[in-house]
Amino acid sequence: MKDISTSINKVDNDEKTSGQAKYVADIKLEGMLYAFTVRAKIVKGKILNIEYPLLPEGYFVVDYRDIPGQNIVKVIFNDMPVFTEKEITYLYEPIALLIGPDKNVLSKLIEAVHIVYQEDEPLFDWTDSVVHYHFDKGEGKRAFSGKKIIEFNYETSYQEQAYIEPQGFIGYMDKEKVTLIGSIQCPYYVKKAVVQALGEREQNVRIIQANVGGAFGGKEEFPSLIGCQLAVALKKIKKPIQLIYEREEDMLVTTKRHPSRVHFKAAIKDNKIYALSADVGIDGGANIGLSGVVLSRALIACTGVYTIEHLDISGDVFRTNTVPNGAFRGFGAPQMFFAIEMFIEHVALELKVNPLEFKKDILAKQGDYTSTMGIFRDPVLMPLMIKKAMEVSNYQEKRTKYDALDSYKGIGMSWFFHGCGFTGSGEKNIIKAKVRLKKVFETVEILIAAVDMGQGVKTTFRKLVANILNIDIEQVIFNNPDTDAVPDSGPTVASRTMMIVGGLVARATVEVKKRWAEEKFIVEKEYEQPSYIKYDEEKFKGDAYPAYSWGVNVVEVEVDKFTYQVKINKSWSFYDIGKAIDERIVIGQADGGLAQGLAYGYLEVMNHKQGKIMQKNMTDYIIPTAMDMCPMETYLYENPYAYGPYGAKGVGELSLIGGAPAVAKAIEQAIKRRVFKIPVTPEYIMELIKNG
Amino acid sequence: MAKIKFKLNNQFVEMETDPNRRLLDVLRDDFNLTGPKEGCGEGECGACAVLMNHEIVNSCCTPLANIIEKEIITIEGFSKTKKFEVIKDAYAKTGGVQCGFCTPGMIIATESLLNKNPHPTDFEIKIGLSGNLCRCTGYNLIIEAVKEAAKAGDGLW
């Protein structure tokens, strides 16, 4: 039998290259209507009156009064209305849908909606803390008394997922059943949200995944909002309706990566870090939603890949009158790893010691305690990976050479990890994943809710099952999930799909193998938490994750002396992901994640002015083109995790995390200045150089 | 309203319609050719790319008036060719496809590039693909796919 890592062609290559793959906008239903969203034109205040224009026959308004169930979108923290009733808390908050057969007529009708507001003073400062966490390790705060203190502030800004396919659903009534087909990561999130908003029975709500044209977290919780809106409209109008955003609407109103501010403080003893304190703030926007969970992942990552004995860590989610922020690949970790990677290096420079030796000295080892007093149980391959990274990139020599004052070149290296799966007991208490395999004669069908959004689930899962059974991949069936057909194996998020869901599928497959002689049968498996995982969410104590994937990125840059434009010349990446289920697919994830991570560090600028997102399309919001990206060399390390299929751990998010700190450090060397915020734009470089 | 004649995927087409309509809408709505996608609607992302007289154009920014008497080939038309087979296999071999939403446009860009320059350098490939955004791959595996297609299809272009 071949090594599972050996790549095969992706099963959806032909339908995607030939344009045959159907995405939600490609689906047309007989008599289909279109939905446009009526939005608030103020940032904060109340609606005093709404006057709709006289609607031609066949046109409808759907708003909060039509919601049969609860006017709240079920996420993790439930504070987002399906349609706002009166209170406006951010610009373009959805008020109603206007629905009808002709888009041109709808555009005119939308313009004619007249809303009278009472405007209130909006809040943009980070003062209204709605989630506060704090935890200690070792001596906590006491560790700082009488010690030399080094402290710095770090800042990260918004990042937009910029999936190329905008958000959307199409829906219809199938007798009493509300049926939605959408571009989504989490079919069951949408289902549960719709069930609650409609006050409907489970069996009367069906969610089907269309092919997803990119997601990156952006289609984790946001689709639940528009799914609920469309479901309410379907119940009222009982005709097929399409709700698809245009790019501008998508950029202005959908969730983004949380801007963050981190204040780090190190207590120094014997020229080493004795204790670390972090005060972390993230901007949740107008609703809390997933922000608390994002913050907790960020806080847990506060020490980066380093072991620090004494910690005093706190963080807040601030509510502001801005577009709600949410899930984005990395989920709090990219912000924190930028900050900690810069800080440790800055501390070393303050102490006038070699940063590399300083970091190696505190690098976490197998058996070390994590920030939350969990344990790094599996071997840590970082020393090996770092050694290789320095060799192949010629790091030391370049580092010395680019130190020359007028080089305007730099090489930077970042070290990072990603906790795989949901934080803490999320898998056990909230998700409770179930998977099902259906054996019929010579075929096996995989029934799970995992979504292929480009990361290759359709290929890797079929390959996994075929490999264990030693059958042809053609004998394994995997269709886009449909909640009427698949059990709830959880959302397609948190780098959990292969490790957690794949682990369950692999165990179910082993059972199928034993019973192969039987013609038809079904095998189901439910998630069982490894017995050693114990986590106290309140106190942030215990093993926050069952396993960690690790990475090293090295990036070489050149900064233009006159324009301060940054050009990335080359990158080298080293990842311990347990075991690749398909090497080429992992390389694709590695390249794509790094591209997003690098761009987060120097290229992608998004901000708001008085609550309005200033980048409203792909022209204003610059994501990398083929011209911006550099050749990427990637090395994978095997380090099997006992509960992952063939030892696989998480892949999806890891490769985004190290990009920003690596590029920021490379730029630091090129411009001989310290960097404290990303993105490192030419304007910021100019400011740093001017200020000496 | 105007009478608009053009050639679409090797068939002559004549239609009576508003010449200001976007080619993308006409392809998707009137001809049910949904291979070209709308990603941005302003000519920035290239997901809607088609060939007009063998040159790549963004169909979202092309009013129908501009295609009169021209030849339009969409991914549906191009996918019937031998060149497509070579490009498709190259994308499979290198792993150039992820979510697939940009892919039809990328394939069109690949064809347009190889048509003009059958043996492009890495830099020429980057320029050739720079009008098409991909958020999944970081482009390297797509660049590899173009190189692979140029090699495997040597003599075809």
Interface residues (C-beta under 8 A of the other chain):
Chain A: S7 N9 K10 D12 N13 D14 E15 K16 T17 S18 G19 Q20 A21 K22 Y23 A25 D26 K28 Q161 A162 Y163 I164 E165 P166 N211 V212 G213 G214 A215 F216 E246 R247 M453 G454 Q455 G456 R584 I585 I587 G588 D591 G592 G593 L594 A595 Q596 N617 M618 T619 I623 P624 T625 A626 M627 M629 P631 M632
Chain B: R28 N32 L33 T34 G35 P36 K37 E38 G39 C40 G41 E42 E44 C45 A47 T74 I75 E76 S79 F84 I87 K88 Y91 A92 K93 T94 G95 V97 Q98 C99 G100 F101 C102 T103 P104 I107 I125 K126 I127 L129 S130 G131 N132 L133 C134 R135 C136 T137 G138 Y139 N140 L141 I142 I143
